[in-house]
């Protein structure tokens, strides 16, 4: 299983990165839905 970390960030915008064996999801607040995270992953 690959860890996924959600990072609240308004400066970088919403995006997803894969760093050091982990997914980092930058979102505007922690209220984002699983669907929104899935869409970020699919665009990545």
N, C-alpha and C positions, 0 to 999 in steps of 0.2 A: 504494500500500500504506500502511496506517495502522499506525504503531508501537504496540507493546504492551509495557508495562513492568510487571514483577511486583515488588511491594513487600511484603516480609515485615513483617507488622504484627499484633500480638496485641491492641493497644489499640482499633483501629477495627473489628475484625471483618472478615469476608470480604465484599468488595463490588467493584464495578467502576464507574469514572467515565471520562468523556471530557473531557479538559482540554487546551486549546491544540493540538487536532488529534492527540492521542495517547490511547490507552486506558491507564488506570492500574488494575491489578488488585491489590487488597489481599488477601493470603492469609496464613494462619497457617503460616509456614515455606515454603520453596521446593520442598517435596516434593509439592505438589498436582499432580494429574494434569490432562492436557488436557481430560478429560471434566468435571472440576470447574470449570475455567475456562469451558468452553463453557456449563455450566449457569448460572454467574454472568452471562455475557453474555446468555443467553436471558431471564433474569429481568429484566435491565436494560432 
